[in-house]
Amino acid sequence: MSQTEPQFHVKLAETKEELEAAQRLRYRVFVQELGGDGPLVDHDAGLETDRFDAHFDHLILKTNKDQDEVVGVYRLLRDDQASVIGQFYSEDEYDLSPLQSSGRKLMELGRSCLDPRYRGGMAMYHIWNGLSQYIMDHKVEILFGVASFHGTDVETLAHPLSLLHHRHLAPENLRVRSKNFQPMDLVPEVELDRRTAMLQVPALIKAYLRLGGYVGDGAYIDHGFNTTDICLVMDTEQMQSSRKNIYTKGVTA
């Protein structure tokens, strides 16, 4: 770490002000940067919100230079929290019954993003360490959540989607399926240029894959958010702490 790089600390949002700071960062990334929108997005206040926010835990990253500014966020929903509201966020897009019938402790991840100033440095490493501690504290066994490619033109994403389908499809006991099914096997495996296709895969998705993550069956086109979504699934038993440094390149989910 360079001497000029700020020190970070990670915590759960505890106040209305901290939650709004997280939503403000999400607005800058998901709405202004990536062109997303939604029925509860507050453009006047610059807040990206939805009906699930009140039920999630919000893991936030701050710099020691500015205690009021949130520069990273991860939204977390354990299965005991989801039972209170009757669903996980991802259930709007994916059939999660293989996970829900597993009898294992589940947690959904989402809305992961970093302020552009801190991408490619140590920020994501710090928020990953906070996430790892949360996972251990709550004895989480299966992580999952939707992650996104920017844009909704499937043809331009045919190669990376096909690569994920052919090389990283979840085993049947963890294989969730898109409800608005968009096939991902668009290019035969023998015709894929793996290196070129992987260059199109967002950094955070690659991070999960390197940790032993899988993808569900089929993509989901989210026109309102201007994304093509996939569902990532990961058994925490397969996570290798020696590979945590890959999160230094994470961006959004």
C-alpha positions as CSV (number, residue, x, y, z in Angstrom):
1,M,0.0,0.0,0.0
2,S,1.4,3.5,-0.9
3,Q,1.9,6.0,1.9
4,T,-0.7,8.3,0.3
5,E,-3.5,5.6,0.2
6,P,-6.1,6.3,2.8
7,Q,-6.8,3.9,5.7
8,F,-10.2,2.3,5.7
9,H,-12.6,0.9,8.2
10,V,-15.7,-1.3,7.7
11,K,-18.9,-1.4,9.7
12,L,-22.6,-2.1,9.4
13,A,-24.7,1.0,8.8
14,E,-26.4,1.9,12.1
15,T,-28.0,5.3,11.4
16,K,-30.3,6.8,8.8
17,E,-27.4,9.0,7.8
18,E,-25.1,6.1,7.1
19,L,-27.8,4.3,5.1
20,E,-28.4,7.4,3.0
21,A,-24.7,7.8,2.4
22,A,-24.6,4.2,1.1
23,Q,-27.6,4.9,-1.1
24,R,-25.9,8.1,-2.4
25,L,-22.9,6.0,-3.5
26,R,-25.2,3.5,-5.1
27,Y,-26.9,6.3,-7.0
28,R,-23.6,7.6,-8.3
29,V,-22.5,4.2,-9.5
30,F,-25.7,2.4,-10.6
31,V,-27.7,5.3,-11.9
32,Q,-25.3,8.0,-13.0
33,E,-22.4,5.8,-14.1
34,L,-24.2,2.7,-15.3
35,G,-27.6,4.2,-16.4
36,G,-29.8,2.2,-14.1
37,D,-33.2,3.3,-12.7
38,G,-36.0,2.0,-10.6
39,P,-39.4,2.9,-9.2
40,L,-38.0,4.0,-5.8
41,V,-34.9,5.8,-7.1
42,D,-34.9,9.3,-5.7
43,H,-33.3,11.5,-8.4
44,D,-33.9,14.7,-6.6
45,A,-32.0,13.5,-3.5
46,G,-29.6,11.4,-5.4
47,L,-30.4,8.2,-3.6
48,E,-30.7,4.7,-5.2
49,T,-33.2,2.9,-3.0
50,D,-35.7,0.0,-3.3
51,R,-38.3,-1.8,-1.1
52,F,-35.7,-4.2,0.3
53,D,-33.3,-1.7,1.9
54,A,-35.0,-1.6,5.3
55,H,-34.6,-5.4,5.7
56,F,-30.9,-5.8,4.6
57,D,-27.8,-5.2,6.6
58,H,-25.6,-2.7,4.9
59,L,-21.8,-3.3,5.2
60,I,-20.2,0.1,4.5
61,L,-16.6,1.2,3.9
62,K,-15.4,4.6,5.0
63,T,-12.0,6.3,4.9
64,N,-10.4,7.6,8.0
65,K,-10.1,11.0,6.3
66,D,-13.9,11.5,6.1
67,Q,-16.1,9.7,8.6
68,D,-19.3,10.9,6.9
69,E,-18.5,9.6,3.4
70,V,-19.2,6.0,2.4
71,V,-16.9,4.8,-0.4
72,G,-17.9,1.2,-0.6
73,V,-21.0,-0.9,0.2
74,Y,-22.3,-4.5,0.3
75,R,-25.9,-5.3,0.9
76,L,-26.5,-8.5,3.0
77,L,-29.6,-10.5,3.6
78,R,-29.5,-13.7,5.7
79,D,-32.2,-16.4,5.3
80,D,-33.7,-15.6,8.7
81,Q,-34.1,-11.9,7.6
82,A,-35.6,-13.0,4.3
83,S,-38.2,-15.1,6.1
84,V,-39.5,-12.0,7.7
85,I,-40.2,-10.3,4.4
86,G,-41.2,-13.5,2.6
87,Q,-38.5,-13.5,-0.1
88,F,-35.0,-12.8,-1.1
89,Y,-34.3,-9.9,-3.6
90,S,-33.0,-12.4,-6.2
91,E,-36.3,-14.3,-6.2
92,D,-37.8,-11.6,-8.4
93,E,-35.4,-12.9,-11.1
94,Y,-34.4,-16.5,-10.1
95,D,-36.0,-19.7,-8.8
96,L,-34.0,-20.3,-5.7
97,S,-35.6,-23.5,-4.6
98,P,-32.4,-25.6,-5.0
99,L,-30.8,-23.4,-2.4
100,Q,-33.8,-23.1,-0.1
101,S,-34.3,-26.8,0.0
102,S,-30.7,-27.5,0.9
103,G,-31.1,-27.1,4.6
104,R,-28.0,-25.0,4.7
105,K,-27.5,-21.4,6.0
106,L,-28.0,-18.9,3.2
107,M,-27.0,-15.3,2.6
108,E,-27.7,-13.1,-0.3
109,L,-25.2,-10.5,-1.5
110,G,-26.0,-7.5,-3.6
111,R,-25.5,-3.8,-4.5
112,S,-21.8,-4.1,-4.1
113,C,-20.0,-1.0,-5.4
114,L,-17.0,1.2,-4.8
115,D,-16.4,4.9,-5.4
116,P,-14.4,5.1,-8.6
117,R,-11.5,6.8,-6.8
118,Y,-10.8,3.6,-4.8
119,R,-11.1,0.9,-7.4
120,G,-8.0,-1.1,-8.0
121,G,-6.5,-0.4,-4.6
122,M,-7.0,-1.9,-1.2
123,A,-10.6,-0.7,-0.6
124,M,-12.3,-3.9,-1.8
125,Y,-9.8,-6.0,0.2
126,H,-11.0,-4.2,3.4
127,I,-14.6,-4.6,2.6
128,W,-14.0,-8.3,1.8
129,N,-12.4,-8.8,5.2
130,G,-15.5,-7.3,6.8
131,L,-17.7,-9.5,4.7
132,S,-15.6,-12.6,5.7
133,Q,-16.0,-11.7,9.4
134,Y,-19.8,-11.4,9.0
135,I,-20.0,-14.7,7.3
136,M,-18.1,-16.4,10.1
137,D,-20.2,-14.6,12.8
138,H,-23.4,-15.8,11.3
139,K,-22.1,-19.3,10.2
140,V,-23.2,-18.7,6.6
141,E,-22.7,-21.7,4.4
142,I,-24.0,-20.6,0.9
143,L,-23.6,-17.2,-0.6
144,F,-25.5,-16.1,-3.7
145,G,-26.8,-13.0,-5.5
146,V,-27.3,-11.4,-8.9
147,A,-24.3,-9.8,-10.6
148,S,-24.5,-7.7,-13.7
149,F,-23.1,-7.1,-17.1
150,H,-23.7,-3.5,-18.2
151,G,-26.3,-3.3,-21.0
152,T,-29.1,-5.5,-22.3
153,D,-27.8,-6.4,-25.8
154,V,-27.3,-10.2,-25.5
155,E,-25.6,-10.5,-28.8
156,T,-22.7,-8.3,-27.6
157,L,-22.4,-10.5,-24.5
158,A,-22.8,-13.9,-26.3
159,H,-19.2,-15.0,-25.7
160,P,-18.8,-14.2,-22.0
161,L,-22.2,-15.6,-21.2
162,S,-21.5,-18.7,-23.1
163,L,-18.1,-19.1,-21.4
164,L,-19.8,-18.9,-18.0
165,H,-22.4,-21.5,-19.0
166,H,-19.9,-23.9,-20.4
167,R,-17.2,-23.6,-17.8
168,H,-18.8,-22.4,-14.6
169,L,-22.4,-23.7,-14.5
170,A,-23.5,-24.7,-10.9
171,P,-23.9,-28.3,-10.0
172,E,-27.6,-29.4,-10.1
173,N,-28.0,-29.2,-6.3
174,L,-27.1,-25.5,-6.4
175,R,-28.4,-24.6,-9.9
176,V,-30.8,-21.8,-9.6
177,R,-32.7,-20.9,-12.8
178,S,-33.8,-17.6,-14.3
179,K,-37.5,-17.0,-14.2
180,N,-37.4,-14.9,-17.4
181,F,-35.1,-17.3,-19.1
182,Q,-32.4,-15.9,-21.4
183,P,-30.2,-18.8,-22.6
184,M,-26.5,-18.3,-21.9
185,D,-25.2,-21.1,-24.2
186,L,-25.2,-18.8,-27.3
187,V,-21.9,-19.9,-28.7
188,P,-20.7,-23.5,-28.9
189,E,-17.8,-24.1,-26.5
190,V,-15.4,-25.2,-29.3
191,E,-15.9,-21.7,-30.9
192,L,-15.1,-19.7,-27.8
193,D,-11.9,-17.7,-27.4
194,R,-11.7,-18.1,-23.6
195,R,-9.2,-15.2,-23.1
196,T,-11.2,-12.7,-25.2
197,A,-14.5,-13.8,-23.6
198,M,-13.1,-13.5,-20.1
199,L,-12.0,-9.9,-20.7
200,Q,-15.7,-9.0,-21.0
201,V,-16.6,-10.5,-17.7
202,P,-16.9,-7.9,-14.9
203,A,-14.1,-8.0,-12.3
204,L,-16.4,-9.0,-9.4
205,I,-17.8,-11.9,-11.3
206,K,-14.3,-13.1,-12.1
207,A,-13.4,-12.7,-8.4
208,Y,-16.3,-15.1,-7.3
209,L,-15.3,-17.6,-10.0
210,R,-11.7,-17.6,-8.7
211,L,-13.0,-18.3,-5.2
212,G,-14.9,-21.4,-6.5
213,G,-18.2,-19.7,-7.4
214,Y,-20.7,-20.9,-10.0
215,V,-23.4,-19.4,-12.1
216,G,-27.1,-20.3,-12.3
217,D,-28.9,-21.5,-15.4
218,G,-29.8,-18.6,-17.7
219,A,-29.5,-14.9,-17.6
220,Y,-32.1,-12.3,-16.7
221,I,-32.5,-9.1,-18.7
222,D,-33.2,-6.2,-16.4
223,H,-34.3,-3.4,-18.8
224,G,-35.1,-1.0,-15.9
225,F,-31.6,-1.3,-14.5
226,N,-30.0,-1.5,-18.0
227,T,-28.2,-4.8,-17.1
228,T,-28.0,-8.4,-18.0
229,D,-27.9,-10.3,-14.7
230,I,-26.6,-13.7,-13.8
231,C,-26.9,-15.4,-10.4
232,L,-23.7,-16.4,-8.7
233,V,-23.7,-19.1,-6.1
234,M,-20.8,-20.0,-3.8
235,D,-20.2,-22.6,-1.1
236,T,-18.2,-20.9,1.7
237,E,-16.4,-24.2,2.4
238,Q,-14.6,-23.7,-1.0
239,M,-13.5,-20.1,-0.3
240,Q,-9.7,-19.9,0.0
241,S,-8.4,-17.1,2.2
242,S,-5.2,-17.0,0.3
243,R,-7.1,-15.6,-2.7
244,K,-8.8,-12.7,-0.9
245,N,-6.5,-10.2,-2.7
246,I,-8.5,-10.7,-5.9
247,Y,-11.1,-8.4,-4.4
248,T,-8.8,-5.5,-4.8
249,K,-10.1,-5.3,-8.3
250,G,-13.8,-5.6,-7.6
251,V,-16.2,-3.0,-8.8
252,T,-20.0,-3.7,-8.7
253,A,-22.6,-6.4,-8.4
